[in-house]
Amino acid sequence: MERVTPSSPDLRAIVVDDVSVDFPAHGISGAHRAVDGVSLSVDWGDVVAIMGESGSGKSSLLRVLAADHLRPSGQNTVPQIVGGEARVNGSSVRRLRRRDLPRFDFDVAFLRQDAADTLDSERTAAEIVAAPILERDRRYNRKSLDMRVATLMDELMLPLGAMGKYPFELSSGQRQRVALARALALDPKILIADEPTAGIDISVRSAVSDLVDRRRQAGEFAAVFVTHDIDLVRALRGSVFALHSGSVVGVGTVDGLLESAEHPYLTALAHAIGPSRRRPGRTIGGSIT
Ligand SMILES: Nc1ncnc2c1ncn2[C@@H]1O[C@H](COP(=O)(O)OP(=O)(O)OP(=O)(O)O)[C@@H](O)[C@H]1O
């Protein structure tokens, strides 16, 4: 399958324009607004971090960007875009159809919040990472596949011994890294990741920022993360997009936002981090509108 090349050099990786997201009414529960009129844009080469307290709408925003509403799920309700427009790698996620997903997913990888806990228990780590490639090409060269899997696992500082292990034999941080390696198996142009460093030991967390940095230096690549990992955002010189109750309450660098800390969420965050871990603001790396 060929990559979709943007028809115009101006085309951004992601453009979110006044998007509102609802969980539709279900049973006796009415519809619930999770994201309310949010706009942002992510250029190629950008890393954008979505931060905010629990329930602020971070995962809902990420899920609609990853076209999650089109995927079968055990959940009763899935978040839906009910207003505005979101384009990801040139595709309107609102207009996308289920049959468009294979092409969309080829370029846009999604690491779910529960990815580490939902790995296929019947497959080894190496089989899990290789699966997206084999699902597209059953006859993919075995040697190249093994090399690709080993390289990804090495990039994420997973010991080679982990390749033959099943998820239950791995630590939660190792499972998270296997999930991340699987998300990157097809060498996506855009990585949408819900807490990519969750559960990963601090001593190996830099592998995640190094990996993202390498990809954006290598060419057309962009990433959007939901994260609480301030060190990750700093390491990637990412732009922060702070959400509260589904609305934007701050945009800028992590240090710039913490220094100004105008919204109570940001004040609380700055307080929780403590003055010794705060640093003066720096230039905004991405473009958020
Ligand atoms: N399946 C669902 N049905 C109805 N409402 C939901 C559903 N999932 C989440 N919500 C609500 O939507 C809002 C946004 O939730 P969301 O999971 O996007 O927040 P979040 O910022 O990602 O939180 P967390 O950091 O805890 O993951 C919350 O008010 C939440 O209660």
The ligand as an SDF file (V2000), in Angstrom:
LIG
                    3D

 31 33  0  0  0  0  0  0  0  0999 V2000
  -18.2200    5.9710   27.4440 N   0  0  0  0  0  0  0  0  0  0  0  0
  -18.5690    7.1570   27.9500 C   0  0  0  0  0  0  0  0  0  0  0  0
  -19.8710    7.5200   28.0010 N   0  0  0  0  0  0  0  0  0  0  0  0
  -20.2490    8.7200   28.4900 C   0  0  0  0  0  0  0  0  0  0  0  0
  -19.3710    9.6510   28.9580 N   0  0  0  0  0  0  0  0  0  0  0  0
  -18.0610    9.3400   28.9410 C   0  0  0  0  0  0  0  0  0  0  0  0
  -17.5830    8.0840   28.4420 C   0  0  0  0  0  0  0  0  0  0  0  0
  -16.2300    8.0730   28.5500 N   0  0  0  0  0  0  0  0  0  0  0  0
  -15.8800    9.2550   29.0990 C   0  0  0  0  0  0  0  0  0  0  0  0
  -16.9810   10.0090   29.3260 N   0  0  0  0  0  0  0  0  0  0  0  0
  -17.0170   11.3760   29.9000 C   0  0  0  0  0  0  0  0  0  0  0  0
  -16.4500   12.2990   28.9530 O   0  0  0  0  0  0  0  0  0  0  0  0
  -15.6560   13.2560   29.6350 C   0  0  0  0  0  0  0  0  0  0  0  0
  -14.2590   13.2420   29.0690 C   0  0  0  0  0  0  0  0  0  0  0  0
  -13.6750   11.9670   29.3400 O   0  0  0  0  0  0  0  0  0  0  0  0
  -12.2190   11.6020   28.8090 P   0  0  0  0  0  0  0  0  0  0  0  0
  -12.0080   10.1400   29.0580 O   0  0  0  0  0  0  0  0  0  0  0  0
  -12.0540   12.1010   27.4340 O   0  0  0  0  0  0  0  0  0  0  0  0
  -11.3040   12.4610   29.8080 O   0  0  0  0  0  0  0  0  0  0  0  0
   -9.7410   12.3920   30.0470 P   0  0  0  0  0  0  0  0  0  0  0  0
   -9.2960   13.8010   30.1950 O   0  0  0  0  0  0  0  0  0  0  0  0
   -9.0830   11.5880   29.0110 O   0  0  0  0  0  0  0  0  0  0  0  0
   -9.6540   11.6520   31.4580 O   0  0  0  0  0  0  0  0  0  0  0  0
   -8.5020   10.6400   32.0110 P   0  0  0  0  0  0  0  0  0  0  0  0
   -7.2760   11.4730   32.2070 O   0  0  0  0  0  0  0  0  0  0  0  0
   -9.1000   10.1790   33.3220 O   0  0  0  0  0  0  0  0  0  0  0  0
   -8.3440    9.5430   31.0110 O   0  0  0  0  0  0  0  0  0  0  0  0
  -15.7250   12.9200   31.1280 C   0  0  0  0  0  0  0  0  0  0  0  0
  -16.7150   13.7390   31.7110 O   0  0  0  0  0  0  0  0  0  0  0  0
  -16.1430   11.4780   31.1450 C   0  0  0  0  0  0  0  0  0  0  0  0
  -16.8880   11.1820   32.3020 O   0  0  0  0  0  0  0  0  0  0  0  0
  1  2  1  0
  2  3  1  0
  2  7  2  0
  3  4  2  0
  4  5  1  0
  5  6  2  0
  6  7  1  0
  6 10  1  0
  7  8  1  0
  8  9  2  0
  9 10  1  0
 10 11  1  0
 11 12  1  0
 11 30  1  0
 12 13  1  0
 13 14  1  0
 13 28  1  0
 14 15  1  0
 15 16  1  0
 16 17  2  0
 16 18  1  0
 16 19  1  0
 19 20  1  0
 20 21  2  0
 20 22  1  0
 20 23  1  0
 23 24  1  0
 24 25  2  0
 24 26  1  0
 24 27  1  0
 28 29  1  0
 28 30  1  0
 30 31  1  0
M  END
$$$$
